[in-house]
């Protein structure tokens, strides 16, 4: 620690920081642009100048850039010094030389760091009277709008895009006052993290194009603290709503999980909330007598849908279910714990299915056991960034859990800070660290079937079939600890690789093993478990084990318990049960259509609660329109075992009074009471959460830190809307001139209003939107943190449910045989896809614009043997179904393995089980070839 | 113009260590002649008699100051370079990106006597335990490039470069890298970035190149003329080097001085450090007929204007610094009485604005603004307050406020021109601030 004297006050600060970091962490306002808490200092913008004095007696002092000045003990500095203030104002005046006066039509306006800093420095008169420099803008694809004239050349975009996120197609061009940030030519940005440009850019050069089409100022949006539902990572988000639609997703800072950055699926995949074809009223679907015949004919099963009122829908659903001899409840890993729990209460634990396919459910359970029993903890994303050797088995992280991939990248880059420290270069001196690091990185070993975007920074990227990936893992475990079972028949190259990996993991202070479910291989999970156990036995107590699950609440469902979807369908198909309540789950996306059809068609009553018009919804007798994450509250458990609450953003009935959308748990609660002919009593979220936490020991810590609905600050609820929120009294005037009372939120401490606490001084963990006086941009998060870039002062949201790791069980010795290609058959695996791999976000138009048409990936030699080139049609026979896809030759893919893009097959092959490994036949599709022009 | 104007008969080994071998016909000195005239003797002597440390001490004791313009002690720079156990061997980089306006001295040395530079680099490489040398050459210097390439081949063929320099077991080689024409590449860290294939933006210091330079390894960057002085120091000793100026300067050694502008005979002369501007101007034959001297730049576009009365000062780093300018490269640019200081300053600032790398705000956005103000003054479109604005800008572009020395260099002629010739600037002001202009102000390419 060091003492610094700032304008006459003494402060204790970290001596490893720079002055800007220290001052901002103290809550002192110093304007800045190029510095970013996650990206360090480069000294380019010259905005953060302060006066530094030699000692207490020095009265002249000299200007220093606080971002580049290390904290020194007993340093005297002044932020208020007149020369420093004048210089900072001049810097803004320079930046404004070419910046257009377009704030009123600029989409950054209202959350613009440049606006904030301009006001902060006091610059308000422009003396520049000459013509401004202009640029041409580029089409950067469906996510990002480009307006280069607004650029103030802080270099943050390229530093994030290239250095932090590893992108290669956005750079700085030109020189002097004609520096241009863009691509070498128009085209979609290739990075999976491009959306962060909208937040790292301090002004309106890179803005959210999905927001543009439905633009609303930040101050006119209604926000709530939410959690991304598009994968299992658990990134925190702030969705913003107006007029009943989600308008944009902003990053919600979480010190342990996502920090400042999201992936593009999470940021731009919200469109399913706004789909016009969503069910908004309860529906009754009449099944006609010949429905089975219609199904056999391939005609849609539903004759007609009738819209119902809430009470009638509940009565009819209850009537149908009461007539059933046994009701099966099918839950969902994309629904909240509360909703799943309500469903289980409704049908009884013996009749509850998780809605997850049996194989995947077994793997989810196994992953949970490994997290508990191998003795290694699951690191948070922040902890991943400090790991110094990483082995990834099977996961293409950028596709399956992109935000984790970004953290792995930072772990590799961490070597630079280590090298810098050895030469006395502080970690925040970003360009100097980059120079000293050159290509050096902490070792990352990847073993995947196909090339990944992390290959470029890997010490080694191994291409192998799932069983061989598992064997590699088993062998590494054995190399670490000879008591772990050995792998027979490894060749010399593989043996050397195994030694190299084991050495790297052993030498590291914080090694990390990552595996997951995207290849659907239990063997890979077991191998990762063995490596973890071996590391633990070698006293690598700081080592970590990260196991990637597929969906937002896969972990929660695993902990909650319940049978597989296969079990549920079987019970329906064999007549053991004849009533079904299906929660937020499209069964057709999980098991072959024929199996789902035969199960549902035998049920006498099918009630579906969902927010999307899925094939399963269409099969419902009664469909109850559920809220999405934006219209409900609930809890998800992320892959690191972090239970996090997401809060309702808006009441869909306020702007659209005709809708009858309710939280799933509210529907299920009401349905339960109606079936039992009880009055439907008010149910509160806190009661549900409490019921969940009492349900199983694993859930005991749930919500111990989450504010109850009665939480108040200064007697106030928390505001969902910024205090400048405009138009409240008029926004519904086209529907009714009588302004209704604002919706009342009984479930949470948040109010659907700008009235309420929105400040930063009183500690709170759940922040709807970041705002502080003078800080309108995402940089306002500084004000909520214990130190800039650190943790929220009140603690980061969520609670970890995994118990402290302990060691139980032993090594797995079921080592698979080495993979051998078969004659005429291919092992067909799923290749995870960031864009399209998630059932919900692929319903959003911007994500669809980034999805490719389906294809089949083949080894080059295999393709040659089949006589196919890129884009030639290949006939695939799999699970008794034959379909045709264009070939994609992949040099790295092992021979005998074919890859299908997860989630992109759509209607091409509806019968497949996602995530499973299976064998199929491939041949050149000559019929399709002849059809081609 | 890159000619030595002293005839060969006047140049001798001990009095003109940089130029004594040069031919009057300007043909390059090739290997055989160079070797026959004490060439590479210094390398032999250094490898036999000096350790890297003692060689560094020798250059430090000689007080050889950087001839690129900054005047930093070369020996000091070498002694601050990380070396020793556990430190990887780094690079010696010759800054041959001679782009300072009005400067053409390194070109002479490289075109006509490339072996002297190579010899200097071998010595610097040995002193700094470098494993490789790079000559970062200004792209337009194609004659120098050919000359250096030829000399590198000759030196390699004769064992002065390669795995076993001069039979000593010391391994060192040199590669030539030609630049793509950016003034900022003369800034040593921007040069290193450019050498690495990156954007030519300067780097933050610390860390200095000696700590973490090219590709993160310890790197010494020295100017051509600086390196060419090293063989003489090794051959003749510290006292000889120190005694060069005969007491007229505390800086040691000889200096390639030159003149450009409206003089009778522009060119180069090798003279003792501390020669006065007056003597150099006289060697150039004085001003052309009918012209008188109004002002002069002592050493390139990034130095401050001086008046005729300053011609009596010794041209060395400290004396000129005290007069409010910088010696810079020591090549004088003279301004005649019929030249407009506003136009001249505008021309210089256009150059600096164009050559800004665009990294830091004051330089990137301040310099083009100053150009537009100067253009307005030049066209008689100035407004009251413009001069004060230019003066403020010159202050705000000063040392410490910008990322590197580019903008402070650009501010020097601007501030000094206004300081000495304010009336010329005032003549460009025709209207009060804020009054509308009848015609739009012409906008150039900056």
Interface residues (C-beta under 8 A of the other chain):
Chain A: X42 X43 X44 X45 X46 X47 X49 X62 X63 X64 X68 X87 X90 X91 X94 X95 X97 X98 X127 X128 X129 X130 X131 X152 X153 X155 X172 X174 X175 X176 X177 X178 X179 X419 X423 X424 X425 X429 X431 X432 X435 X436 X437 X438
Chain B: X82 X182 X199 X203 X204 X206 X207 X211 X212 X215 X216 X353 X354 X355 X356 X357 X358 X359 X360 X361 X362 X364 X365 X366 X367 X368 X369 X372 X376 X383 X385 X389 X392 X396 X400 X401 X402 X403 X440 X441 X443 X446
